[in-house]
Amino acid sequence: MPIHLRRPGAAGLALGLAALAAGCGKPPTPLAPPDAPTVSVRHPAVRDYSPTKEFVGRLATKDPVKVVPQVSGMLLRRAFEEGQQVQGTVQVLGITVLPGTLLFEIDRTQFEADLNKAKADVARADADIKNWTAQTKLAEAELARTDEAYRKGATAKTELDKAVANLDVAKAQIDVSKAARGSAVAAEAKAAENLRYCTILGPTTGRTRQALVAEKAIVDAYKTELVEISPTDQIYAVFEVDELTSLWYREQIYEKKEIPNPKDKGTPLRCWITLKDGRTYPPPDRPGQPIDFYDPEIVRGTGTRTIRATFPNPEGTLSGGDSVRVRTEAGRPRPVLTIPETAVFAQQRKRYVYVAAASPEGDKAELREVEPGVSFDGLVVIDKGLTTADRVIVDNLLRVRPGVKVQIQQ
């Protein structure tokens, strides 16, 4: 059966023309380009840089003092609070000009009795010396009379011998009494010293740790540890250097002469410490503390050499046991080109920065490959890729793309 196509009527034609007219209207308005990002720029700056090496270290109390009694007895009283700052005894030419803080008191009863007995022994020895001195004078007089009588034939030789013997005995007793007095004087001095030891004063200035003995306990002389005092005015920074690094330093010092000999007191090797919260001692712009101890041998078990420096700690802000990063000098100062470390980013294992480059249309971001070196104080050394004339973009980097116009913040 043949198929017949119907021609559109006038009404259908009108609808089609209306639809065509609607589809052929004006194109939509294009989106406006984004505003140029506002950025800050920094010119690379030349700074003096001293090469350094960094190690993991720790802080250690400098010369802690363990307090032990010098006499045995009952501990009557603890006179300090645990963790208290105490003052050490100050002496000038052997004379105590400032007593230390009272720490402990030991029962004095026995030592007072010993002192009184020693004083009595001294007094008895003095009396014996006086008595035998008088006996000696009497024996001398008796000997003189007996000798005269013997010469006249009025007495026997035995009487003369007896008089001589009596004189010798009296003189010997004087010597015995003097020896007894010396022993008694020594015992008195020892008893007085022991009595003084019953009062235990702070031997050094520092902070007390936990007390190790309770009151009423019996303590032994030179054995029982009572408390440890940690000095706080200075503190050690201790770190280990591996054998290869030690060899590198020896080469730089003795062969290449790049580092002054630290054995010379005028050119010590200096270091800085940084706590976990980022605080650095001394501040990075100040000279570091001299290293004052190098272990003469490598420890074979660890393959490291122990190094130590002393840091002032007058406020007690540094504490023994803290972990630190130790930065040590590793060469002579030299000028370097630096930029803020945050301006450098990585792409495909390479390092880049954005530079604000001038163009007829305005400042545009230009991607620049660089070769960064070491970092220090929030800066990074640029070995290649920049000059001091470049304007390096240092913030708002997420909105910056190569060729994008940028608005430089004044």
Contacts in CASP RR format, 6 or more apart in sequence:
PFRMAT RR
TARGET T0000
AUTHOR 0000-0000-0000
METHOD contacts of the structure
MODEL  1
MPIHLRRPGAAGLALGLAALAAGCGKPPTPLAPPDAPTVSVRHPAVRDYS
PTKEFVGRLATKDPVKVVPQVSGMLLRRAFEEGQQVQGTVQVLGITVLPG
TLLFEIDRTQFEADLNKAKADVARADADIKNWTAQTKLAEAELARTDEAY
RKGATAKTELDKAVANLDVAKAQIDVSKAARGSAVAAEAKAAENLRYCTI
LGPTTGRTRQALVAEKAIVDAYKTELVEISPTDQIYAVFEVDELTSLWYR
EQIYEKKEIPNPKDKGTPLRCWITLKDGRTYPPPDRPGQPIDFYDPEIVR
GTGTRTIRATFPNPEGTLSGGDSVRVRTEAGRPRPVLTIPETAVFAQQRK
RYVYVAAASPEGDKAELREVEPGVSFDGLVVIDKGLTTADRVIVDNLLRV
RPGVKVQIQQ
35 407 0 8 1.000
36 404 0 8 1.000
36 405 0 8 1.000
36 406 0 8 1.000
36 407 0 8 1.000
37 396 0 8 1.000
37 399 0 8 1.000
37 400 0 8 1.000
37 404 0 8 1.000
37 406 0 8 1.000
37 407 0 8 1.000
38 396 0 8 1.000
38 406 0 8 1.000
38 407 0 8 1.000
38 408 0 8 1.000
38 409 0 8 1.000
39 356 0 8 1.000
39 393 0 8 1.000
39 394 0 8 1.000
39 395 0 8 1.000
39 396 0 8 1.000
39 397 0 8 1.000
39 400 0 8 1.000
39 406 0 8 1.000
39 407 0 8 1.000
39 408 0 8 1.000
39 409 0 8 1.000
40 393 0 8 1.000
40 394 0 8 1.000
40 395 0 8 1.000
40 396 0 8 1.000
40 408 0 8 1.000
40 409 0 8 1.000
41 356 0 8 1.000
41 391 0 8 1.000
41 392 0 8 1.000
41 393 0 8 1.000
41 394 0 8 1.000
41 408 0 8 1.000
42 339 0 8 1.000
42 340 0 8 1.000
42 343 0 8 1.000
42 391 0 8 1.000
42 392 0 8 1.000
42 394 0 8 1.000
43 388 0 8 1.000
43 389 0 8 1.000
43 390 0 8 1.000
43 391 0 8 1.000
43 392 0 8 1.000
44 337 0 8 1.000
44 338 0 8 1.000
44 339 0 8 1.000
44 382 0 8 1.000
44 386 0 8 1.000
44 387 0 8 1.000
44 388 0 8 1.000
44 390 0 8 1.000
44 392 0 8 1.000
45 337 0 8 1.000
45 338 0 8 1.000
45 339 0 8 1.000
45 388 0 8 1.000
46 335 0 8 1.000
46 336 0 8 1.000
46 337 0 8 1.000
46 338 0 8 1.000
46 388 0 8 1.000
47 335 0 8 1.000
47 336 0 8 1.000
47 338 0 8 1.000
47 379 0 8 1.000
48 333 0 8 1.000
48 334 0 8 1.000
48 335 0 8 1.000
48 336 0 8 1.000
49 333 0 8 1.000
49 334 0 8 1.000
49 335 0 8 1.000
49 336 0 8 1.000
49 338 0 8 1.000
49 374 0 8 1.000
49 376 0 8 1.000
49 381 0 8 1.000
50 329 0 8 1.000
50 330 0 8 1.000
50 331 0 8 1.000
50 332 0 8 1.000
50 333 0 8 1.000
51 329 0 8 1.000
51 330 0 8 1.000
51 331 0 8 1.000
51 332 0 8 1.000
51 334 0 8 1.000
51 374 0 8 1.000
52 327 0 8 1.000
52 328 0 8 1.000
52 329 0 8 1.000
52 330 0 8 1.000
52 374 0 8 1.000
52 376 0 8 1.000
53 245 0 8 1.000
53 327 0 8 1.000
53 328 0 8 1.000
53 330 0 8 1.000
54 325 0 8 1.000
54 326 0 8 1.000
54 327 0 8 1.000
54 328 0 8 1.000
55 239 0 8 1.000
55 240 0 8 1.000
55 241 0 8 1.000
55 307 0 8 1.000
55 325 0 8 1.000
55 326 0 8 1.000
55 328 0 8 1.000
56 239 0 8 1.000
56 323 0 8 1.000
56 324 0 8 1.000
56 325 0 8 1.000
56 326 0 8 1.000
57 237 0 8 1.000
57 238 0 8 1.000
57 239 0 8 1.000
57 240 0 8 1.000
57 273 0 8 1.000
57 323 0 8 1.000
57 324 0 8 1.000
57 325 0 8 1.000
57 326 0 8 1.000
58 237 0 8 1.000
58 238 0 8 1.000
58 239 0 8 1.000
58 320 0 8 1.000
58 321 0 8 1.000
58 322 0 8 1.000
58 323 0 8 1.000
58 324 0 8 1.000
59 235 0 8 1.000
59 236 0 8 1.000
59 237 0 8 1.000
59 238 0 8 1.000
59 273 0 8 1.000
59 318 0 8 1.000
59 319 0 8 1.000
59 320 0 8 1.000
59 321 0 8 1.000
59 322 0 8 1.000
59 324 0 8 1.000
60 235 0 8 1.000
60 236 0 8 1.000
60 237 0 8 1.000
60 238 0 8 1.000
60 320 0 8 1.000
60 321 0 8 1.000
61 230 0 8 1.000
61 231 0 8 1.000
61 235 0 8 1.000
61 236 0 8 1.000
61 320 0 8 1.000
62 231 0 8 1.000
62 234 0 8 1.000
62 235 0 8 1.000
62 236 0 8 1.000
62 310 0 8 1.000
63 204 0 8 1.000
63 231 0 8 1.000
64 228 0 8 1.000
64 229 0 8 1.000
64 230 0 8 1.000
64 231 0 8 1.000
65 203 0 8 1.000
65 204 0 8 1.000
65 228 0 8 1.000
65 229 0 8 1.000
65 231 0 8 1.000
66 225 0 8 1.000
66 227 0 8 1.000
66 228 0 8 1.000
67 103 0 8 1.000
67 104 0 8 1.000
67 200 0 8 1.000
67 202 0 8 1.000
67 203 0 8 1.000
67 225 0 8 1.000
67 226 0 8 1.000
67 227 0 8 1.000
67 228 0 8 1.000
67 229 0 8 1.000
68 221 0 8 1.000
68 222 0 8 1.000
68 223 0 8 1.000
68 224 0 8 1.000
68 225 0 8 1.000
68 226 0 8 1.000
69 75 0 8 1.000
69 104 0 8 1.000
69 106 0 8 1.000
69 197 0 8 1.000
69 200 0 8 1.000
69 219 0 8 1.000
69 220 0 8 1.000
69 221 0 8 1.000
69 222 0 8 1.000
69 224 0 8 1.000
69 226 0 8 1.000
70 194 0 8 1.000
70 197 0 8 1.000
70 221 0 8 1.000
70 222 0 8 1.000
71 106 0 8 1.000
71 111 0 8 1.000
71 194 0 8 1.000
71 197 0 8 1.000
71 198 0 8 1.000
71 221 0 8 1.000
72 218 0 8 1.000
72 219 0 8 1.000
72 220 0 8 1.000
72 221 0 8 1.000
73 106 0 8 1.000
73 107 0 8 1.000
73 110 0 8 1.000
73 218 0 8 1.000
73 219 0 8 1.000
74 106 0 8 1.000
74 107 0 8 1.000
74 216 0 8 1.000
74 217 0 8 1.000
74 218 0 8 1.000
74 219 0 8 1.000
75 104 0 8 1.000
75 105 0 8 1.000
75 106 0 8 1.000
75 213 0 8 1.000
75 214 0 8 1.000
75 215 0 8 1.000
75 216 0 8 1.000
75 217 0 8 1.000
75 218 0 8 1.000
75 219 0 8 1.000
75 226 0 8 1.000
76 105 0 8 1.000
76 106 0 8 1.000
76 107 0 8 1.000
76 215 0 8 1.000
76 216 0 8 1.000
77 104 0 8 1.000
77 105 0 8 1.000
77 215 0 8 1.000
78 103 0 8 1.000
78 104 0 8 1.000
78 211 0 8 1.000
78 214 0 8 1.000
78 215 0 8 1.000
79 101 0 8 1.000
79 102 0 8 1.000
79 103 0 8 1.000
79 104 0 8 1.000
79 105 0 8 1.000
80 86 0 8 1.000
80 101 0 8 1.000
80 102 0 8 1.000
80 103 0 8 1.000
80 208 0 8 1.000
81 208 0 8 1.000
82 208 0 8 1.000
82 209 0 8 1.000
82 210 0 8 1.000
82 211 0 8 1.000
83 207 0 8 1.000
83 208 0 8 1.000
83 209 0 8 1.000
83 210 0 8 1.000
84 101 0 8 1.000
84 207 0 8 1.000
84 208 0 8 1.000
85 205 0 8 1.000
85 206 0 8 1.000
85 207 0 8 1.000
85 232 0 8 1.000
86 100 0 8 1.000
86 101 0 8 1.000
86 103 0 8 1.000
86 202 0 8 1.000
86 205 0 8 1.000
86 206 0 8 1.000
86 207 0 8 1.000
86 208 0 8 1.000
86 229 0 8 1.000
87 98 0 8 1.000
87 100 0 8 1.000
87 101 0 8 1.000
87 202 0 8 1.000
87 205 0 8 1.000
88 98 0 8 1.000
88 100 0 8 1.000
88 101 0 8 1.000
88 201 0 8 1.000
88 202 0 8 1.000
88 203 0 8 1.000
88 204 0 8 1.000
88 205 0 8 1.000
88 206 0 8 1.000
89 96 0 8 1.000
89 98 0 8 1.000
89 99 0 8 1.000
89 100 0 8 1.000
89 201 0 8 1.000
89 202 0 8 1.000
89 203 0 8 1.000
90 96 0 8 1.000
90 97 0 8 1.000
90 98 0 8 1.000
90 100 0 8 1.000
91 97 0 8 1.000
99 201 0 8 1.000
100 201 0 8 1.000
100 202 0 8 1.000
100 203 0 8 1.000
101 201 0 8 1.000
101 202 0 8 1.000
102 199 0 8 1.000
102 200 0 8 1.000
102 201 0 8 1.000
102 202 0 8 1.000
103 200 0 8 1.000
103 201 0 8 1.000
103 202 0 8 1.000
103 208 0 8 1.000
103 226 0 8 1.000
103 227 0 8 1.000
104 200 0 8 1.000
104 226 0 8 1.000
105 198 0 8 1.000
105 199 0 8 1.000
105 200 0 8 1.000
106 197 0 8 1.000
106 198 0 8 1.000
106 199 0 8 1.000
106 200 0 8 1.000
106 219 0 8 1.000
107 198 0 8 1.000
108 195 0 8 1.000
108 198 0 8 1.000
111 191 0 8 1.000
111 194 0 8 1.000
111 195 0 8 1.000
111 197 0 8 1.000
111 198 0 8 1.000
112 195 0 8 1.000
114 187 0 8 1.000
114 191 0 8 1.000
114 194 0 8 1.000
114 195 0 8 1.000
115 188 0 8 1.000
115 191 0 8 1.000
115 192 0 8 1.000
115 194 0 8 1.000
115 195 0 8 1.000
117 187 0 8 1.000
117 191 0 8 1.000
118 184 0 8 1.000
118 187 0 8 1.000
118 188 0 8 1.000
118 190 0 8 1.000
118 191 0 8 1.000
118 192 0 8 1.000
119 188 0 8 1.000
121 180 0 8 1.000
121 183 0 8 1.000
121 184 0 8 1.000
121 187 0 8 1.000
121 188 0 8 1.000
122 181 0 8 1.000
122 184 0 8 1.000
122 185 0 8 1.000
122 188 0 8 1.000
124 180 0 8 1.000
124 184 0 8 1.000
125 177 0 8 1.000
125 178 0 8 1.000
125 180 0 8 1.000
125 181 0 8 1.000
125 182 0 8 1.000
125 184 0 8 1.000
126 181 0 8 1.000
128 173 0 8 1.000
128 176 0 8 1.000
128 177 0 8 1.000
128 180 0 8 1.000
128 181 0 8 1.000
129 174 0 8 1.000
129 177 0 8 1.000
129 178 0 8 1.000
129 181 0 8 1.000
131 177 0 8 1.000
132 170 0 8 1.000
132 173 0 8 1.000
132 174 0 8 1.000
132 176 0 8 1.000
132 177 0 8 1.000
133 174 0 8 1.000
135 170 0 8 1.000
135 173 0 8 1.000
136 167 0 8 1.000
136 170 0 8 1.000
136 171 0 8 1.000
136 174 0 8 1.000
138 170 0 8 1.000
139 163 0 8 1.000
139 166 0 8 1.000
139 167 0 8 1.000
139 169 0 8 1.000
139 170 0 8 1.000
140 167 0 8 1.000
142 163 0 8 1.000
142 166 0 8 1.000
142 167 0 8 1.000
143 160 0 8 1.000
143 163 0 8 1.000
143 164 0 8 1.000
143 166 0 8 1.000
143 167 0 8 1.000
146 155 0 8 1.000
146 159 0 8 1.000
146 160 0 8 1.000
146 162 0 8 1.000
146 163 0 8 1.000
147 160 0 8 1.000
147 163 0 8 1.000
149 155 0 8 1.000
149 159 0 8 1.000
150 156 0 8 1.000
150 157 0 8 1.000
150 159 0 8 1.000
150 160 0 8 1.000
200 226 0 8 1.000
202 229 0 8 1.000
203 229 0 8 1.000
204 229 0 8 1.000
204 231 0 8 1.000
205 231 0 8 1.000
205 232 0 8 1.000
205 233 0 8 1.000
206 229 0 8 1.000
206 230 0 8 1.000
206 231 0 8 1.000
206 232 0 8 1.000
206 233 0 8 1.000
207 229 0 8 1.000
207 230 0 8 1.000
207 232 0 8 1.000
208 227 0 8 1.000
208 228 0 8 1.000
208 229 0 8 1.000
208 230 0 8 1.000
209 227 0 8 1.000
209 228 0 8 1.000
209 229 0 8 1.000
209 230 0 8 1.000
210 227 0 8 1.000
211 226 0 8 1.000
211 227 0 8 1.000
212 225 0 8 1.000
212 226 0 8 1.000
212 227 0 8 1.000
213 219 0 8 1.000
213 224 0 8 1.000
213 225 0 8 1.000
213 226 0 8 1.000
219 226 0 8 1.000
230 320 0 8 1.000
232 313 0 8 1.000
232 316 0 8 1.000
233 312 0 8 1.000
233 313 0 8 1.000
233 314 0 8 1.000
233 316 0 8 1.000
234 310 0 8 1.000
234 311 0 8 1.000
234 312 0 8 1.000
234 313 0 8 1.000
235 310 0 8 1.000
235 311 0 8 1.000
235 313 0 8 1.000
235 318 0 8 1.000
235 319 0 8 1.000
235 320 0 8 1.000
236 308 0 8 1.000
236 309 0 8 1.000
236 310 0 8 1.000
236 311 0 8 1.000
237 271 0 8 1.000
237 273 0 8 1.000
237 289 0 8 1.000
237 308 0 8 1.000
237 309 0 8 1.000
237 310 0 8 1.000
237 311 0 8 1.000
237 324 0 8 1.000
237 326 0 8 1.000
238 306 0 8 1.000
238 307 0 8 1.000
238 308 0 8 1.000
239 306 0 8 1.000
239 307 0 8 1.000
239 308 0 8 1.000
239 326 0 8 1.000
240 302 0 8 1.000
240 304 0 8 1.000
240 305 0 8 1.000
240 306 0 8 1.000
240 307 0 8 1.000
241 249 0 8 1.000
241 304 0 8 1.000
241 305 0 8 1.000
241 307 0 8 1.000
242 303 0 8 1.000
242 304 0 8 1.000
243 298 0 8 1.000
243 303 0 8 1.000
243 304 0 8 1.000
243 305 0 8 1.000
246 298 0 8 1.000
246 305 0 8 1.000
249 259 0 8 1.000
249 330 0 8 1.000
252 258 0 8 1.000
252 259 0 8 1.000
252 330 0 8 1.000
252 331 0 8 1.000
253 259 0 8 1.000
253 260 0 8 1.000
253 261 0 8 1.000
253 262 0 8 1.000
254 261 0 8 1.000
258 331 0 8 1.000
258 332 0 8 1.000
259 269 0 8 1.000
259 329 0 8 1.000
259 330 0 8 1.000
259 331 0 8 1.000
259 332 0 8 1.000
260 267 0 8 1.000
261 267 0 8 1.000
262 268 0 8 1.000
262 269 0 8 1.000
262 291 0 8 1.000
262 294 0 8 1.000
268 290 0 8 1.000
268 291 0 8 1.000
268 292 0 8 1.000
269 290 0 8 1.000
269 291 0 8 1.000
269 328 0 8 1.000
269 329 0 8 1.000
270 287 0 8 1.000
270 288 0 8 1.000
270 289 0 8 1.000
270 290 0 8 1.000
270 291 0 8 1.000
270 328 0 8 1.000
270 329 0 8 1.000
271 288 0 8 1.000
271 289 0 8 1.000
271 291 0 8 1.000
271 309 0 8 1.000
271 326 0 8 1.000
271 327 0 8 1.000
271 328 0 8 1.000
271 329 0 8 1.000
272 280 0 8 1.000
272 281 0 8 1.000
272 282 0 8 1.000
272 284 0 8 1.000
272 288 0 8 1.000
272 289 0 8 1.000
272 326 0 8 1.000
272 327 0 8 1.000
273 280 0 8 1.000
273 281 0 8 1.000
273 311 0 8 1.000
273 324 0 8 1.000
273 325 0 8 1.000
273 326 0 8 1.000
273 327 0 8 1.000
274 280 0 8 1.000
274 281 0 8 1.000
274 324 0 8 1.000
274 325 0 8 1.000
274 327 0 8 1.000
275 281 0 8 1.000
275 322 0 8 1.000
275 324 0 8 1.000
276 322 0 8 1.000
276 323 0 8 1.000
276 324 0 8 1.000
281 311 0 8 1.000
281 318 0 8 1.000
282 288 0 8 1.000
282 289 0 8 1.000
284 376 0 8 1.000
284 377 0 8 1.000
289 309 0 8 1.000
289 310 0 8 1.000
289 311 0 8 1.000
289 312 0 8 1.000
290 309 0 8 1.000
291 307 0 8 1.000
291 308 0 8 1.000
291 309 0 8 1.000
291 328 0 8 1.000
292 308 0 8 1.000
292 309 0 8 1.000
292 310 0 8 1.000
293 306 0 8 1.000
293 307 0 8 1.000
293 308 0 8 1.000
293 309 0 8 1.000
294 305 0 8 1.000
294 307 0 8 1.000
295 305 0 8 1.000
295 306 0 8 1.000
295 307 0 8 1.000
297 305 0 8 1.000
298 304 0 8 1.000
298 305 0 8 1.000
299 305 0 8 1.000
299 306 0 8 1.000
307 328 0 8 1.000
309 326 0 8 1.000
311 318 0 8 1.000
336 381 0 8 1.000
337 381 0 8 1.000
337 382 0 8 1.000
337 383 0 8 1.000
337 386 0 8 1.000
337 387 0 8 1.000
337 388 0 8 1.000
338 379 0 8 1.000
338 380 0 8 1.000
338 381 0 8 1.000
338 382 0 8 1.000
339 353 0 8 1.000
339 379 0 8 1.000
339 380 0 8 1.000
339 382 0 8 1.000
339 386 0 8 1.000
339 392 0 8 1.000
339 394 0 8 1.000
340 378 0 8 1.000
340 379 0 8 1.000
340 380 0 8 1.000
340 392 0 8 1.000
340 394 0 8 1.000
341 375 0 8 1.000
341 378 0 8 1.000
341 379 0 8 1.000
341 380 0 8 1.000
342 394 0 8 1.000
342 395 0 8 1.000
343 353 0 8 1.000
343 354 0 8 1.000
343 392 0 8 1.000
343 393 0 8 1.000
343 394 0 8 1.000
343 397 0 8 1.000
344 351 0 8 1.000
344 352 0 8 1.000
344 353 0 8 1.000
344 370 0 8 1.000
344 372 0 8 1.000
344 380 0 8 1.000
345 351 0 8 1.000
345 352 0 8 1.000
345 353 0 8 1.000
345 397 0 8 1.000
346 352 0 8 1.000
350 369 0 8 1.000
351 369 0 8 1.000
351 370 0 8 1.000
351 371 0 8 1.000
351 372 0 8 1.000
352 367 0 8 1.000
352 368 0 8 1.000
352 369 0 8 1.000
352 370 0 8 1.000
353 368 0 8 1.000
353 370 0 8 1.000
353 386 0 8 1.000
353 392 0 8 1.000
353 393 0 8 1.000
354 365 0 8 1.000
354 366 0 8 1.000
354 367 0 8 1.000
354 368 0 8 1.000
354 392 0 8 1.000
354 393 0 8 1.000
354 397 0 8 1.000
354 400 0 8 1.000
354 402 0 8 1.000
355 365 0 8 1.000
355 366 0 8 1.000
355 367 0 8 1.000
355 368 0 8 1.000
355 386 0 8 1.000
355 390 0 8 1.000
355 391 0 8 1.000
355 392 0 8 1.000
355 393 0 8 1.000
356 363 0 8 1.000
356 364 0 8 1.000
356 365 0 8 1.000
356 366 0 8 1.000
356 391 0 8 1.000
356 392 0 8 1.000
356 393 0 8 1.000
356 406 0 8 1.000
356 408 0 8 1.000
357 363 0 8 1.000
357 364 0 8 1.000
357 365 0 8 1.000
357 366 0 8 1.000
361 405 0 8 1.000
362 405 0 8 1.000
363 405 0 8 1.000
363 406 0 8 1.000
363 407 0 8 1.000
363 408 0 8 1.000
364 403 0 8 1.000
364 404 0 8 1.000
364 405 0 8 1.000
364 406 0 8 1.000
365 393 0 8 1.000
365 400 0 8 1.000
365 401 0 8 1.000
365 402 0 8 1.000
365 403 0 8 1.000
365 404 0 8 1.000
365 405 0 8 1.000
365 406 0 8 1.000
366 402 0 8 1.000
366 403 0 8 1.000
367 402 0 8 1.000
368 385 0 8 1.000
368 386 0 8 1.000
368 390 0 8 1.000
369 385 0 8 1.000
370 382 0 8 1.000
370 384 0 8 1.000
370 385 0 8 1.000
370 386 0 8 1.000
371 382 0 8 1.000
371 383 0 8 1.000
371 384 0 8 1.000
371 385 0 8 1.000
372 380 0 8 1.000
372 381 0 8 1.000
372 382 0 8 1.000
372 383 0 8 1.000
373 380 0 8 1.000
373 381 0 8 1.000
373 382 0 8 1.000
373 383 0 8 1.000
374 380 0 8 1.000
374 381 0 8 1.000
375 381 0 8 1.000
386 392 0 8 1.000
391 408 0 8 1.000
393 400 0 8 1.000
393 406 0 8 1.000
400 406 0 8 1.000
END
